Amino acid sequence: MADTGSPGGESLLFLTDEQLRRGIEAMFFAYQGFTADPDRILAERGYGRAHHRAIHFINRRPGANVNTLLAILGVTKQSLNRVLRTLIEDGLVEARVGTRDKRERHLHLTEAGAALETELSTAQRDRMRAAYKAAGPGAVAGFRQVLEAMMDPEALKRYAALRDGGS
């Protein structure tokens, strides 16, 4: 069993149940910290994490149609429609009629939506930047590899499509 040189001499070839539990607990607490600032900002407006995800991916793919957003998020049309209806009514998202297909609606953030997206993502980028800086470049690549290895195959496909074709 090779030692990776990690603190505590933990080997990546074999981890005990206790080491895995510590990793699971670290993930829970890290996620809690990662979502704390956005959750507070969203709660002030009466929104939840589903609204955040929609805003994030509309920002990443301006002009995407509803079907594209459904594929990215992997949610039902009904749940996405509830979220989009609220964001449109509140003036954060606009649905523009397609130029080639009038049945399509292309989603764009409004100025207010872009401002909210910036506020939400800045909080998360600041936290992630500080963590990456503290952990070092090798940990950044390793962390991303671990996250990708934990994704279900369909989620990995959606993620890879965004990563490879995203802005």
ChimeraX attribute file (.defattr): number of C-alpha atoms within 10 A of each C-alpha:
attribute: neighborCount
match mode: 1-to-1
recipient: residues
	/A:1	8
	/A:2	10
	/A:3	12
	/A:4	12
	/A:5	10
	/A:6	9
	/A:7	7
	/A:8	8
	/A:9	10
	/A:10	16
	/A:11	15
	/A:12	12
	/A:13	9
	/A:14	12
	/A:15	11
	/A:16	10
	/A:17	9
	/A:18	9
	/A:19	12
	/A:20	12
	/A:21	12
	/A:22	12
	/A:23	12
	/A:24	12
	/A:25	12
	/A:26	12
	/A:27	12
	/A:28	12
	/A:29	12
	/A:30	12
	/A:31	11
	/A:32	12
	/A:33	14
	/A:34	17
	/A:35	15
	/A:36	14
	/A:37	18
	/A:38	22
	/A:39	18
	/A:40	14
	/A:41	16
	/A:42	17
	/A:43	12
	/A:44	10
	/A:45	9
	/A:46	10
	/A:47	16
	/A:48	16
	/A:49	13
	/A:50	16
	/A:51	17
	/A:52	19
	/A:53	16
	/A:54	21
	/A:55	26
	/A:56	19
	/A:57	19
	/A:58	24
	/A:59	21
	/A:60	14
	/A:61	20
	/A:62	13
	/A:63	18
	/A:64	18
	/A:65	19
	/A:66	19
	/A:67	13
	/A:68	16
	/A:69	20
	/A:70	16
	/A:71	14
	/A:72	19
	/A:73	17
	/A:74	13
	/A:75	12
	/A:76	10
	/A:77	13
	/A:78	9
	/A:79	11
	/A:80	18
	/A:81	13
	/A:82	12
	/A:83	18
	/A:84	22
	/A:85	14
	/A:86	14
	/A:87	20
	/A:88	17
	/A:89	10
	/A:90	13
	/A:91	14
	/A:92	20
	/A:93	24
	/A:94	20
	/A:95	19
	/A:96	14
	/A:97	14
	/A:98	14
	/A:99	10
	/A:100	7
	/A:101	8
	/A:102	9
	/A:103	9
	/A:104	16
	/A:105	18
	/A:106	21
	/A:107	26
	/A:108	23
	/A:109	24
	/A:110	17
	/A:111	12
	/A:112	13
	/A:113	22
	/A:114	18
	/A:115	12
	/A:116	20
	/A:117	22
	/A:118	16
	/A:119	14
	/A:120	21
	/A:121	15
	/A:122	14
	/A:123	16
	/A:124	18
	/A:125	13
	/A:126	12
	/A:127	14
	/A:128	14
	/A:129	11
	/A:130	11
	/A:131	13
	/A:132	16
	/A:133	11
	/A:134	11
	/A:135	12
	/A:136	10
	/A:137	11
	/A:138	9
	/A:139	14
	/A:140	15
	/A:141	11
	/A:142	11
	/A:143	14
	/A:144	11
	/A:145	11
	/A:146	10
	/A:147	10
	/A:148	15
	/A:149	11
	/A:150	11
	/A:151	12
	/A:152	9
	/A:153	11
	/A:154	12
	/A:155	16
	/A:156	15
	/A:157	13
	/A:158	14
	/A:159	17
	/A:160	13
	/A:161	12
	/A:162	15
	/A:163	10
	/A:164	8
	/A:165	9
	/A:166	11
	/A:167	9
